[in-house]
Amino acid sequence: MNYFGIGMRYNDIMELDHWLRRRIRMCYLKQWGWARKRIGELIKLGSPKYQAILTGLSRKGYWHLAKTYATNCGLSKQYLKNQGLVSLRTLWIRIHYPA
């Protein structure tokens, strides 16, 4: 959160934070590539088996699959946080409302 990030509205930060998480989920799906690998990784990350199979076998684009139930269960906010993703919302609140 640099100089211009301080002046952004809360709604803009939330929208950007949502877009960033979806983009990262899309990159994970793209990295896994083939359907079998996607299904296995989603199940390993805790997605329901049936939903993981539906998502893994889907012919939709990566951007569309990044917002499916199975992807959001497996690559949850908590998982991304554990991987090192810093929430823009948390940073914005820390800057605007210091405790």
Protein Blocks (a to p, Z undefined) as FASTA:
>chain_A
ZZklmmpcfklmmmmmmmmmmmmmmmmmmmnopaklmmmmmmmnopafklmmmmmmpcbd
fklmmmgmklmmmmgmklmmmnopacfklmmmmmmmcZZ
